[in-house]
């Protein structure tokens, strides 16, 4: 009985690691998307940046965007490593986190910003400020 339980535990690592990989892939796909890049370019015009880990707009300083993205991915890796040791239970928790982050727990502010002209076209600094004043 013990070898079968150990095998089931180890086999559970595969889907758990797969969900972590999917989470990383979806995150990288989002930050490399033209809409996300356009948002960052428009916000840089007024010295602001979109902080993915907090889903908020913050003041920009040199290297902040890269540091935030590295920290976000580090958190995904750490969470994935923790869930890996939980095997099948970790797979379920990791799946819940993945669905929440990418679908259920997206704030109104983030949805509004991602649907605004900031992600669609190049706008002037004055227009960026005007759009941000309309934030819900």
DSSP file (Angstrom, degrees, kcal/mol; ACC not computed):
  #  RESIDUE AA STRUCTURE BP1 BP2  ACC     N-H-->O    O-->H-N    N-H-->O    O-->H-N    TCO  KAPPA ALPHA  PHI   PSI    X-CA   Y-CA   Z-CA
    1    1 A X     >        0   0    0      0, 0.0     4,-2.0     0, 0.0     5,-0.2   0.000 360.0 360.0 360.0 -41.0    0.0    0.0    0.0
    2    2 A X  H  >  +     0   0    0      1,-0.2     4,-2.5     2,-0.2     5,-0.2   0.891 360.0  52.4 -62.4 -41.1    2.8    2.4    0.9
    3    3 A X  H  > S+     0   0    0      1,-0.2     4,-2.4     2,-0.2    -1,-0.2   0.886 109.2  50.6 -63.7 -35.1    4.5    2.2   -2.6
    4    4 A X  H  > S+     0   0    0      2,-0.2     4,-2.4     1,-0.2    -1,-0.2   0.900 111.0  47.9 -67.5 -39.7    1.2    3.0   -4.3
    5    5 A X  H  X S+     0   0    0     -4,-2.0     4,-2.3     2,-0.2    -2,-0.2   0.905 112.2  49.4 -66.2 -41.1    0.6    6.0   -2.1
    6    6 A X  H  X S+     0   0    0     -4,-2.5     4,-2.5     2,-0.2    -2,-0.2   0.904 111.4  49.4 -64.2 -40.4    4.2    7.2   -2.7
    7    7 A X  H  X S+     0   0    0     -4,-2.4     4,-2.7     2,-0.2    -2,-0.2   0.915 111.1  48.9 -65.0 -42.6    3.7    6.8   -6.5
    8    8 A X  H  X S+     0   0    0     -4,-2.4     4,-1.5     2,-0.2    -1,-0.2   0.890 111.3  51.1 -63.5 -38.1    0.4    8.7   -6.4
    9    9 A X  H  < S+     0   0    0     -4,-2.3     4,-0.4     2,-0.2    -2,-0.2   0.939 113.3  43.7 -63.1 -47.5    2.1   11.5   -4.5
   10   10 A X  H >< S+     0   0    0     -4,-2.5     3,-1.4     1,-0.2     4,-0.5   0.887 110.5  54.8 -68.0 -39.3    5.0   11.7   -6.9
   11   11 A X  H >X S+     0   0    0     -4,-2.7     3,-1.1     1,-0.3     4,-0.7   0.824  98.6  65.0 -63.2 -30.5    2.6   11.5  -10.0
   12   12 A X  H 3X S+     0   0    0     -4,-1.5     4,-1.5     1,-0.2    -1,-0.3   0.689  87.5  70.5 -65.3 -18.8    0.7   14.5   -8.5
   13   13 A X  H <> S+     0   0    0     -3,-1.4     4,-2.9    -4,-0.4     5,-0.3   0.844  89.2  63.1 -65.8 -32.6    3.8   16.6   -9.0
   14   14 A X  H <> S+     0   0    0     -3,-1.1     4,-2.2    -4,-0.5    -2,-0.2   0.959 107.6  37.2 -63.2 -55.0    3.3   16.6  -12.7
   15   15 A X  H  X S+     0   0    0     -4,-0.7     4,-2.1     2,-0.2    -1,-0.2   0.867 116.7  54.6 -67.0 -31.5    0.0   18.4  -12.9
   16   16 A X  H  X S+     0   0    0     -4,-1.5     4,-1.6     2,-0.2    -2,-0.2   0.937 111.7  43.1 -64.3 -45.7    1.0   20.7  -10.1
   17   17 A X  H  X S+     0   0    0     -4,-2.9     4,-2.5     1,-0.2    -1,-0.2   0.857 111.1  57.4 -66.7 -34.4    4.1   21.7  -11.9
   18   18 A X  H  X S+     0   0    0     -4,-2.2     4,-2.4    -5,-0.3    -2,-0.2   0.891 105.0  49.6 -63.5 -39.8    2.1   22.0  -15.1
   19   19 A X  H  X S+     0   0    0     -4,-2.1     4,-2.5     2,-0.2    -1,-0.2   0.888 110.3  50.9 -67.2 -38.4   -0.3   24.5  -13.6
   20   20 A X  H  X S+     0   0    0     -4,-1.6     4,-2.3     2,-0.2    -2,-0.2   0.922 111.0  48.8 -63.3 -43.0    2.6   26.6  -12.3
   21   21 A X  H  X S+     0   0    0     -4,-2.5     4,-2.6     2,-0.2    -2,-0.2   0.899 111.0  50.1 -61.9 -41.0    4.1   26.5  -15.8
   22   22 A X  H  X S+     0   0    0     -4,-2.4     4,-2.8     2,-0.2     5,-0.2   0.900 108.7  52.6 -63.5 -41.4    0.7   27.5  -17.3
   23   23 A X  H  X S+     0   0    0     -4,-2.5     4,-2.1     2,-0.2    -2,-0.2   0.926 112.0  45.4 -60.4 -45.8    0.5   30.4  -14.8
   24   24 A X  H  X S+     0   0    0     -4,-2.3     4,-2.8     2,-0.2     5,-0.2   0.915 112.8  50.9 -63.2 -43.6    4.0   31.6  -15.9
   25   25 A X  H  X S+     0   0    0     -4,-2.6     4,-2.5     1,-0.2    -2,-0.2   0.921 110.9  47.7 -62.4 -44.8    3.2   31.3  -19.5
   26   26 A X  H  X S+     0   0    0     -4,-2.8     4,-2.0     2,-0.2    -1,-0.2   0.890 112.7  49.8 -63.6 -39.0   -0.1   33.2  -19.2
   27   27 A X  H  X S+     0   0    0     -4,-2.1     4,-2.4    -5,-0.2    -2,-0.2   0.948 113.1  45.0 -64.2 -48.5    1.7   36.0  -17.3
   28   28 A X  H  X S+     0   0    0     -4,-2.8     4,-1.4     1,-0.2    -2,-0.2   0.876 111.4  53.8 -64.4 -36.7    4.5   36.3  -19.8
   29   29 A X  H  < S+     0   0    0     -4,-2.5     4,-0.5    -5,-0.2    -1,-0.2   0.905 110.1  48.4 -62.2 -40.8    2.0   36.2  -22.7
   30   30 A X  H >< S+     0   0    0     -4,-2.0     3,-1.0     1,-0.2     6,-0.4   0.930 111.8  46.8 -65.6 -46.6    0.1   39.1  -21.0
   31   31 A X  H 3< S+     0   0    0     -4,-2.4    -1,-0.2     1,-0.3    -2,-0.2   0.695 114.1  48.5 -74.5 -16.4    3.2   41.3  -20.4
   32   32 A X  T 3< S+     0   0    0     -4,-1.4    -1,-0.3    -5,-0.2    -2,-0.2   0.463  87.3 113.6 -96.2  -3.0    4.4   40.7  -24.0
   33   33 A X  S <> S-     0   0    0     -3,-1.0     4,-2.3    -4,-0.5     5,-0.2  -0.344  76.4-122.2 -69.1 149.3    1.1   41.5  -25.6
   34   34 A X  H  > S+     0   0    0      1,-0.2     4,-2.5     2,-0.2     5,-0.2   0.864 111.7  55.3 -58.9 -36.1    0.8   44.6  -27.7
   35   35 A X  H  > S+     0   0    0      2,-0.2     4,-2.2     1,-0.2    -1,-0.2   0.924 109.5  45.3 -64.9 -43.7   -2.0   46.0  -25.5
   36   36 A X  H  > S+     0   0    0     -6,-0.4     4,-2.4     2,-0.2    -2,-0.2   0.915 113.8  49.0 -65.8 -43.5    0.1   45.7  -22.3
   37   37 A X  H  X S+     0   0    0     -4,-2.3     4,-2.5     1,-0.2    -2,-0.2   0.894 110.9  50.8 -63.0 -40.1    3.2   47.2  -24.0
   38   38 A X  H  X S+     0   0    0     -4,-2.5     4,-2.6    81,-0.2    -2,-0.2   0.909 108.7  52.1 -64.5 -41.2    1.0   50.1  -25.4
   39   39 A X  H  X S+     0   0    0     -4,-2.2     4,-2.5     1,-0.2    -2,-0.2   0.943 111.4  46.2 -58.8 -48.7   -0.3   50.7  -21.9
   40   40 A X  H  X S+     0   0    0     -4,-2.4     4,-2.1     1,-0.2    -2,-0.2   0.904 112.3  50.9 -62.9 -40.9    3.2   50.9  -20.4
   41   41 A X  H  X S+     0   0    0     -4,-2.5     4,-0.8     1,-0.2    -1,-0.2   0.907 112.1  46.8 -64.1 -41.2    4.4   53.2  -23.2
   42   42 A X  H >< S+     0   0    0     -4,-2.6     3,-0.6    76,-0.3     4,-0.4   0.902 113.1  48.4 -67.3 -40.5    1.4   55.6  -22.7
   43   43 A X  H ><>S+     0   0    0     -4,-2.5     5,-2.3     1,-0.2     3,-1.4   0.835 102.4  62.9 -69.7 -31.7    1.9   55.7  -18.9
   44   44 A X  H ><5S+     0   0    0     -4,-2.1     3,-1.7     1,-0.3    -1,-0.2   0.784  89.0  71.0 -63.2 -25.5    5.6   56.3  -19.3
   45   45 A X  T <<5S+     0   0    0     -4,-0.8    -1,-0.3    -3,-0.6    -2,-0.2   0.789 108.7  33.2 -62.3 -26.4    4.8   59.6  -21.0
   46   46 A X  T < 5S-     0   0    0     -3,-1.4    -1,-0.3    -4,-0.4    -2,-0.2   0.028 123.0-101.1-117.9  26.1    3.6   61.0  -17.6
   47   47 A X  T < 5S+     0   0    0     -3,-1.7    13,-2.2     1,-0.2     2,-0.3   0.869  83.6 120.2  58.0  43.5    6.1   59.0  -15.5
   48   48 A X  E   < -A   59   0A   0     -5,-2.3     2,-0.3    11,-0.3    11,-0.2  -0.864  41.2-164.1-126.3 164.8    3.7   56.3  -14.4
   49   49 A X  E     -A   58   0A   0      9,-2.4     9,-2.7    -2,-0.3     2,-0.6  -0.989  25.6-114.6-146.7 152.3    3.7   52.5  -14.8
   50   50 A X  E     -A   57   0A   0     -2,-0.3     2,-0.8     7,-0.2     7,-0.2  -0.793  27.5-149.5 -86.4 123.7    1.2   49.7  -14.5
   51   51 A X  E >>> -A   56   0A   0      5,-3.5     5,-1.4    -2,-0.6     4,-1.4  -0.846   7.9-166.2 -99.3 107.6    2.3   47.4  -11.6
   52   52 A X  T 345S+     0   0    0     -2,-0.8    -1,-0.2     1,-0.2     3,-0.1   0.856  83.2  57.5 -62.4 -39.3    1.1   44.0  -12.5
   53   53 A X  T 345S+     0   0    0      1,-0.2    -1,-0.2     2,-0.1    -2,-0.0   0.751 121.3  27.2 -68.4 -22.9    1.6   42.5   -9.0
   54   54 A X  T <45S-     0   0    0     -3,-0.8    -1,-0.2     2,-0.2    -2,-0.2   0.450  99.2-129.2-114.6  -4.8   -0.8   45.1   -7.4
   55   55 A X  T  <5S+     0   0    0     -4,-1.4     2,-0.3     1,-0.2    -3,-0.2   0.948  70.9 111.0  51.7  53.6   -3.0   45.8  -10.4
   56   56 A X  E   <S-A   51   0A   0     -5,-1.4    -5,-3.5    53,-0.1     2,-0.5  -0.963  72.5-108.1-150.2 163.4   -2.4   49.5   -9.9
   57   57 A X  E     +A   50   0A   0     -2,-0.3     2,-0.3    -7,-0.2    -7,-0.2  -0.837  42.5 172.7 -97.4 132.6   -0.8   52.5  -11.5
   58   58 A X  E     -A   49   0A   0     -9,-2.7    -9,-2.4    -2,-0.5    -2,-0.0  -0.904  39.5 -79.1-136.2 162.3    2.3   53.8   -9.6
   59   59 A X  E     -A   48   0A   0     -2,-0.3     2,-0.4   -11,-0.2   -11,-0.3  -0.319  50.5-123.4 -60.5 145.3    5.0   56.4  -10.2
   60   60 A X        +     0   0    0    -13,-2.2     2,-0.3   -17,-0.1    -1,-0.1  -0.739  34.1 167.1 -95.2 136.8    7.8   55.3  -12.5
   61   61 A X    >   -     0   0    0     -2,-0.4     3,-2.2   -13,-0.0     4,-0.4  -0.950  51.4 -67.2-139.0 163.4   11.5   55.1  -11.6
   62   62 A X  T 3  S+     0   0    0     -2,-0.3     0, 0.0     1,-0.3     0, 0.0  -0.220 118.0   2.0 -55.8 124.1   14.3   53.5  -13.5
   63   63 A X  T 3> S+     0   0    0      1,-0.0     4,-2.2     4,-0.0    -1,-0.3   0.437  92.2 120.6  82.8   0.8   14.1   49.7  -13.4
   64   64 A X  H <> S+     0   0    0     -3,-2.2     4,-2.6     2,-0.2     5,-0.2   0.918  72.5  49.8 -66.0 -43.8   10.8   49.5  -11.5
   65   65 A X  H  > S+     0   0    0     -4,-0.4     4,-2.3     1,-0.2    -1,-0.2   0.935 113.7  45.4 -61.5 -46.4    8.8   47.7  -14.2
   66   66 A X  H  > S+     0   0    0      1,-0.2     4,-2.4     2,-0.2    -1,-0.2   0.907 113.3  50.0 -64.1 -42.0   11.5   45.0  -14.6
   67   67 A X  H  X S+     0   0    0     -4,-2.2     4,-2.4     1,-0.2    -1,-0.2   0.898 110.8  49.8 -63.9 -40.4   11.9   44.6  -10.9
   68   68 A X  H  X S+     0   0    0     -4,-2.6     4,-2.4     2,-0.2    -2,-0.2   0.918 111.5  47.9 -64.9 -43.6    8.1   44.2  -10.4
   69   69 A X  H  X S+     0   0    0     -4,-2.3     4,-2.2     2,-0.2    -2,-0.2   0.888 112.1  49.6 -66.2 -38.5    7.9   41.6  -13.2
   70   70 A X  H  X S+     0   0    0     -4,-2.4     4,-2.4     2,-0.2    -2,-0.2   0.921 111.9  48.4 -63.8 -43.8   10.8   39.7  -11.7
   71   71 A X  H  X S+     0   0    0     -4,-2.4     4,-2.2     2,-0.2    -2,-0.2   0.895 110.5  51.5 -64.2 -40.0    9.2   39.8   -8.2
   72   72 A X  H  X S+     0   0    0     -4,-2.4     4,-1.8     1,-0.2    -1,-0.2   0.927 112.5  45.2 -63.3 -45.0    5.8   38.6   -9.6
   73   73 A X  H  X S+     0   0    0     -4,-2.2     4,-2.4     2,-0.2    -2,-0.2   0.866 110.0  55.0 -68.2 -35.0    7.4   35.7  -11.4
   74   74 A X  H  X S+     0   0    0     -4,-2.4     4,-2.7     1,-0.2    -1,-0.2   0.910 107.3  50.7 -61.9 -41.3    9.5   34.8   -8.3
   75   75 A X  H  X S+     0   0    0     -4,-2.2     4,-2.7     2,-0.2     5,-0.2   0.885 108.5  51.7 -63.4 -38.8    6.2   34.7   -6.3
   76   76 A X  H  X S+     0   0    0     -4,-1.8     4,-2.7     2,-0.2    -2,-0.2   0.933 111.4  47.6 -62.9 -44.8    4.7   32.4   -8.9
   77   77 A X  H  X S+     0   0    0     -4,-2.4     4,-2.7     2,-0.2    -2,-0.2   0.926 113.2  47.4 -61.6 -45.6    7.8   30.1   -8.6
   78   78 A X  H  X S+     0   0    0     -4,-2.7     4,-2.3     2,-0.2    -2,-0.2   0.924 113.9  46.9 -63.4 -43.9    7.7   30.1   -4.8
   79   79 A X  H  X S+     0   0    0     -4,-2.7     4,-2.8     1,-0.2    -1,-0.2   0.924 112.9  50.3 -62.1 -43.6    3.9   29.4   -4.8
   80   80 A X  H  X S+     0   0    0     -4,-2.7     4,-2.0    -5,-0.2    -2,-0.2   0.889 109.5  50.5 -62.1 -40.2    4.4   26.6   -7.4
   81   81 A X  H  X S+     0   0    0     -4,-2.7     4,-1.3     2,-0.2    -1,-0.2   0.910 112.0  47.7 -64.8 -41.9    7.2   25.0   -5.3
   82   82 A X  H  X S+     0   0    0     -4,-2.3     4,-0.7     1,-0.2     3,-0.4   0.940 114.1  46.0 -63.0 -47.0    5.1   25.1   -2.2
   83   83 A X  H >< S+     0   0    0     -4,-2.8     3,-0.5     1,-0.2     4,-0.4   0.796 103.4  65.2 -67.6 -27.6    2.1   23.6   -4.1
   84   84 A X  H >< S+     0   0    0     -4,-2.0     3,-1.4     1,-0.2    -1,-0.2   0.910 100.1  51.1 -60.3 -41.8    4.4   21.0   -5.7
   85   85 A X  H 3< S+     0   0    0     -4,-1.3    -1,-0.2    -3,-0.4    -2,-0.2   0.704 103.4  58.6 -71.0 -18.2    5.0   19.4   -2.3
   86   86 A X  T X< S-     0   0    0     -4,-0.7     3,-1.4    -3,-0.5     4,-0.4   0.514  90.4-168.8 -85.8  -4.3    1.3   19.3   -1.6
   87   87 A X  T <>  +     0   0    0     -3,-1.4     4,-2.1    -4,-0.4    -1,-0.2  -0.303  67.5   5.6  57.5-119.8    1.0   17.1   -4.7
   88   88 A X  H 3> S+     0   0    0      1,-0.2     4,-1.9     2,-0.2    -1,-0.3   0.874 135.3  51.5 -66.6 -37.5   -2.7   16.7   -5.8
   89   89 A X  H <> S+     0   0    0     -3,-1.4     4,-2.4     1,-0.2    -1,-0.2   0.904 110.2  50.2 -63.5 -40.5   -3.9   19.1   -3.1
   90   90 A X  H  > S+     0   0    0     -4,-0.4     4,-3.0    -7,-0.3     5,-0.2   0.862 105.8  56.8 -63.9 -36.7   -1.4   21.6   -4.4
   91   91 A X  H  X S+     0   0    0     -4,-2.1     4,-2.2     2,-0.2    -1,-0.2   0.924 109.2  45.5 -59.2 -45.1   -2.7   21.1   -7.9
   92   92 A X  H  X S+     0   0    0     -4,-1.9     4,-2.2     2,-0.2    -2,-0.2   0.935 115.5  45.4 -66.3 -46.6   -6.2   22.0   -6.8
   93   93 A X  H  X S+     0   0    0     -4,-2.4     4,-2.4     1,-0.2    -2,-0.2   0.909 113.4  50.4 -62.9 -41.8   -5.1   25.0   -4.8
   94   94 A X  H  X S+     0   0    0     -4,-3.0     4,-2.6     1,-0.2    -1,-0.2   0.884 109.5  51.2 -64.1 -39.1   -2.8   26.2   -7.7
   95   95 A X  H  X S+     0   0    0     -4,-2.2     4,-2.5    -5,-0.2     5,-0.2   0.898 109.0  50.9 -64.3 -40.8   -5.7   25.8  -10.1
   96   96 A X  H  X S+     0   0    0     -4,-2.2     4,-2.4     2,-0.2    -2,-0.2   0.923 111.7  47.6 -61.8 -44.6   -7.9   27.9   -7.9
   97   97 A X  H  X S+     0   0    0     -4,-2.4     4,-2.9     2,-0.2     5,-0.3   0.923 111.6  51.0 -62.3 -44.5   -5.2   30.6   -7.7
   98   98 A X  H  X S+     0   0    0     -4,-2.6     4,-2.0     1,-0.2    -2,-0.2   0.935 112.9  44.0 -59.8 -48.9   -4.7   30.5  -11.5
   99   99 A X  H  X>S+     0   0    0     -4,-2.5     5,-1.7     1,-0.2     4,-1.6   0.897 115.3  50.0 -64.7 -39.9   -8.4   30.9  -12.3
  100  100 A X  I  <>S+     0   0    0     -4,-2.4     5,-3.5    -5,-0.2    -2,-0.2   0.947 112.4  45.1 -63.4 -48.9   -8.8   33.6   -9.7
  101  101 A X  I  <5S+     0   0    0     -4,-2.9    -1,-0.2     1,-0.2    -2,-0.2   0.864 122.6  35.6 -65.8 -36.9   -5.8   35.7  -10.9
  102  102 A X  I  <5S+     0   0    0     -4,-2.0    -1,-0.2    -5,-0.3    -2,-0.2   0.566 137.5   2.7 -98.3  -8.8   -6.7   35.4  -14.6
  103  103 A X  I ><5S+     0   0    0     -4,-1.6     3,-0.5    -5,-0.2    -3,-0.2   0.574 125.4  38.0-139.5 -53.8  -10.5   35.5  -14.5
  104  104 A X  I 3 <S+     0   0    0     -5,-1.7    -4,-0.2     1,-0.2    -3,-0.2   0.866 113.8  45.0 -82.3 -37.7  -12.4   35.9  -11.2
  105  105 A X  T 3 <S+     0   0    0     -5,-3.5     2,-0.5    -6,-0.2    -1,-0.2   0.055  73.5 129.8-101.5  26.1  -10.3   38.4   -9.2
  106  106 A X    <   -     0   0    0     -3,-0.5    -4,-0.1    -6,-0.1    -5,-0.0  -0.705  57.8-126.9 -81.4 123.3   -9.6   41.0  -11.9
  107  107 A X     >  -     0   0    0     -2,-0.5     4,-2.4     1,-0.1     5,-0.2  -0.212  12.1-118.2 -70.6 158.7  -10.5   44.4  -10.4
  108  108 A X  H  > S+     0   0    0      1,-0.2     4,-2.7     2,-0.2     5,-0.2   0.876 116.2  56.6 -60.2 -37.3  -12.9   46.8  -12.1
  109  109 A X  H  > S+     0   0    0      2,-0.2     4,-2.6     1,-0.2    -1,-0.2   0.934 108.2  45.6 -61.4 -47.0  -10.0   49.3  -12.3
  110  110 A X  H  > S+     0   0    0      2,-0.2     4,-2.8     1,-0.2     5,-0.2   0.923 113.4  49.3 -64.4 -43.9   -7.9   46.8  -14.3
  111  111 A X  H  X S+     0   0    0     -4,-2.4     4,-1.2     1,-0.2    -1,-0.2   0.915 112.5  48.7 -60.6 -41.9  -10.7   45.8  -16.6
  112  112 A X  H  < S+     0   0    0     -4,-2.7     4,-0.4     2,-0.2     3,-0.3   0.931 113.4  46.0 -64.7 -46.0  -11.5   49.5  -17.2
  113  113 A X  H >< S+     0   0    0     -4,-2.6     3,-1.3     1,-0.2     6,-0.3   0.918 111.6  51.2 -63.9 -43.6   -7.8   50.3  -18.0
  114  114 A X  H 3< S+     0   0    0     -4,-2.8    -1,-0.2     1,-0.3    -2,-0.2   0.714 112.8  47.1 -69.6 -18.9   -7.3   47.3  -20.2
  115  115 A X  T 3< S+     0   0    0     -4,-1.2    -1,-0.3    -3,-0.3    -2,-0.2   0.402  98.2  95.1 -97.7   1.0  -10.4   48.3  -22.2
  116  116 A X  S X  S-     0   0    0     -3,-1.3     3,-1.4    -4,-0.4     4,-0.4  -0.269  93.5 -99.4 -87.5 175.2   -9.4   52.0  -22.5
  117  117 A X  G >> S+     0   0    0      1,-0.3     4,-2.0     2,-0.2     3,-0.6   0.653 111.6  81.2 -66.4 -15.8   -7.6   53.8  -25.3
  118  118 A X  G 34 S+     0   0    0      1,-0.2   -76,-0.3    -5,-0.2    -1,-0.3   0.792  99.4  38.3 -61.5 -26.7   -4.4   53.5  -23.3
  119  119 A X  G <4 S+     0   0    0     -3,-1.4    -1,-0.2    -6,-0.3   -81,-0.2   0.530 117.5  50.4 -99.7  -7.9   -4.0   49.9  -24.5
  120  120 A X  T <4 S+     0   0    0     -3,-0.6     2,-0.3    -4,-0.4    -2,-0.2   0.803 113.3   3.9-101.8 -34.8   -5.2   50.5  -28.1
  121  121 A X  S  < S-     0   0    0     -4,-2.0     2,-0.5   -86,-0.1    -1,-0.2  -0.937  77.7 -86.1-149.8 167.5   -3.3   53.4  -29.5
  122  122 A X        -     0   0    0     -2,-0.3     2,-0.3    -3,-0.1    -4,-0.1  -0.688  50.4-174.7 -78.7 121.1   -0.6   56.0  -28.9
  123  123 A X        -     0   0    0     -2,-0.5     2,-0.0    -5,-0.1     5,-0.0  -0.832  26.3-102.3-119.7 158.0   -2.1   58.9  -27.0
  124  124 A X     >  -     0   0    0     -2,-0.3     4,-2.4     1,-0.1     5,-0.2  -0.312  34.7-109.2 -73.1 159.0   -0.7   62.3  -26.0
  125  125 A X  H  > S+     0   0    0      1,-0.2     4,-2.1     2,-0.2     5,-0.2   0.865 120.8  53.3 -56.7 -36.5    0.4   62.9  -22.4
  126  126 A X  H  > S+     0   0    0      1,-0.2     4,-2.1     2,-0.2    -1,-0.2   0.909 109.4  47.7 -65.4 -41.1   -2.6   65.2  -21.9
  127  127 A X  H  > S+     0   0    0      2,-0.2     4,-2.7     1,-0.2    -2,-0.2   0.868 108.2  55.5 -67.6 -35.9   -5.0   62.6  -23.2
  128  128 A X  H  X S+     0   0    0     -4,-2.4     4,-2.4     2,-0.2    -2,-0.2   0.941 110.0  45.9 -59.9 -47.1   -3.4   60.0  -20.8
  129  129 A X  H  X S+     0   0    0     -4,-2.1     4,-1.6     1,-0.2    -2,-0.2   0.893 112.4  51.0 -63.3 -39.3   -4.0   62.3  -17.9
  130  130 A X  H  X S+     0   0    0     -4,-2.1     4,-0.7     2,-0.2    -2,-0.2   0.904 111.0  48.3 -65.0 -41.1   -7.6   62.9  -19.0
  131  131 A X  H >< S+     0   0    0     -4,-2.7     3,-0.9     1,-0.2    -2,-0.2   0.914 110.7  50.9 -65.2 -42.2   -8.3   59.2  -19.4
  132  132 A X  H >< S+     0   0    0     -4,-2.4     3,-1.3     1,-0.3    -1,-0.2   0.791 101.8  61.3 -68.4 -26.6   -6.8   58.5  -15.9
  133  133 A X  H 3< S+     0   0    0     -4,-1.6    -1,-0.3     1,-0.2    -2,-0.2   0.759  99.5  57.6 -69.0 -22.7   -9.0   61.2  -14.4
  134  134 A X  T << S+     0   0    0     -3,-0.9    -1,-0.2    -4,-0.7    -2,-0.2   0.412  77.6 134.4 -86.3   2.3  -12.1   59.1  -15.6
  135  135 A X    <         0   0    0     -3,-1.3   -26,-0.1     1,-0.2    -3,-0.1  -0.203 360.0 360.0 -53.5 138.3  -10.9   56.1  -13.6
  136  136 A X              0   0    0    -28,-0.1    -1,-0.2   -27,-0.1   -27,-0.1   0.511 360.0 360.0 -71.1 360.0  -13.7   54.4  -11.7
